[in-house]
Amino acid sequence: MAAYTSVYLAEIVADYQTNVEPTLLREREMTPAAQKTAMDFAARWPQDAIRAALDALNVAYAIRNGSSASVIAGALANLGR
């Protein structure tokens, strides 16, 4: 896997949180609008960078939401895959 800086991954997370996540939460299913938003996002970034950024975001959300230690450990296990 390529190495990415935290700044670069933060840009991907910001893009996701600004452009993709609101649409997915609003639509609550994979509608044509949600699919287009997701595909546009995927076209902007390298796939392995998206995976790394969203894995890190998943860890942050698990911690923020007060998830159990096993859920947090599972999220951490996905880092660097």
Secondary structure, 3 states (H helix, E strand, C coil): CCCCCHHHHHHHHHHHHHHHHHHHHHHCCCCHHHHHHHHHHHHHCCHHHHHHHHHHHHHHHHHHCCCCHHHHHHHHHCCCC
